[in-house]
Every structure is written in C-alpha cells, then in structure tokens.
Amino acid sequence: TNEVGVFEMKETGLEEVANPSQFLLAERPTGVSGSVVTCSVEGTRPLLVEVQALASSTGWTQPRRTSMGVDSNRLSLLLAVLEKKAGFNFAQQDVFVNIAGGVRLFEPAADLAMTTALVSTYLDRPVPLDIVVWGEVGLAGEVRGVGHSAMRAAEAFKLGFKRCILPHSNVDQIPREPGVECMGVRSLH
C-alpha cells in the first residue's frame, strides 16, 4: 500500500506513535557536526528524520564507506560529486552515514541533506538546529526539484523548524509564513 505506520512496543503491547517525526528526532544531539534533519515522504506521510555523517582520517589505502538507512551506491555517488564539483577531498577519509531511528530512505530527496551532513562533519561545523534540508543532487552538482515540498515544509514548520534549504525550483510551492525562511539553491556551491 506504500503507507507507513509507526508503533512503539510498550508493556501493554504495540501503541501507535501519534507524531512519528517528533519521536524520531527526540534524541537528536545539539551542537555536533554531521547531523542534519531532512523530510522524507513515505506514502502520504511526511517524516522528519536525522541524517548523521562521520568522516575521519584513515591510514588505509582504501577508505571505508559505510551506510545504514541509505543506499551505499548513492553515498558513493554523492561523495564523488562533492569531490569533483565542490572541491572536498574524501579520498583519505573513512565515511559513515546513518539515518537515525532505523529508518530507510529510498527517495533521492535525501541527497541534499546527506551532502550537507557530509560537509558539516568534514569541516567539523554543526548545522543550526532550526534548519531542515531536502533536494535531489545531480552528477553536475545541481540541486533538482522533488515532489511534495509544501507537505514537507508544513511538517517541518509544525515541529518548530524556522529555515528550509530546498531546491530553487520548489521554493514557489512553499506558502509564505512569518518568521520562516526558505532558501532555494540551484547547486551545491
């Protein structure tokens, strides 16, 4: 049916989680690099999830590339784009990417969040906590539009996020709200 239900096992049995996004972000660390929130659409439900990345120097000739919750080939592709088009050097870095909470992301809308988390850990600079990021990244480093941007933004605003970084082609789909900033980007630069 392409729908997602979120349940928590308690002493009395399975209970529905009323707000899955809030549940998935409950243990998000503050002030650390390599952590960014994205909004994925699963079926008809928008879910805010934390994308975590860690890059650290390696002494091995073949650095490790480990991903949990995202396709490892997608991670390799995004690392290559960051190296070739944005000038980052991950060649001597072990790279780990995790989607917190055991969620698996299949849509390319998580690309921009993954690259943001990777650059954050590479530079050791935290992403502000009030930012949510989504968008597909192409091989030329361009940021491509994705579906359901208005629904993604509504979920983010409901949970108190004040800034969105999203594809430039999707900015017009977001209703203007006071105190909320939506920054459309065309490329990784």
C-alpha positions, 0 to 999 in steps of 0.5 A: 500500500506504500503507507507507513505506520509507526508503533512503539512496543510498550508493556501493554503491547504495540501503541501507535506513535501519534507524531512519528517525526517528533519521536524520531528526532527526540534524541537528536544531539545539539551542537555536533557536526554531521547531523542534519534533519531532512523530510522524507515522504513515505506514502502520504506521510511526511517524516522528519528524520536525522541524517548523521555523517562521520568522516575521519582520517584513515591510514588505509589505502582504501577508505571505508564507506559505510551506510545504514538507512541509505543506499551505499551506491548513492553515498558513493555517488554523492561523495564523488560529486562533492569531490569533483564539483565542490572541491572536498577531498574524501579520498583519505577519509573513512565515511559513515552515514546513518539515518537515525531511528532505523529508518530507510530512505529510498527517495533521492530527496535525501541527497541534499541533506546527506551532502550537507551532513557530509560537509558539516562533519568534514569541516567539523561545523554543526548545522543550526538546529532550526534548519531542515534540508531536502533536494535531489543532487545531480552528477553536475552538482545541481540541486533538482526539484522533488515532489511534495515540498509544501507537505514537507515544509508544513511538517517541518514548520509544525515541529518548530523548524524556522529555515528550509534549504530546498531546491530553487525550483520548489521554493514557489510551492512553499506558502509564505509564513512569518518568521520562516525562511526558505532558501532555494539553491540551484547547486551545491556551491 
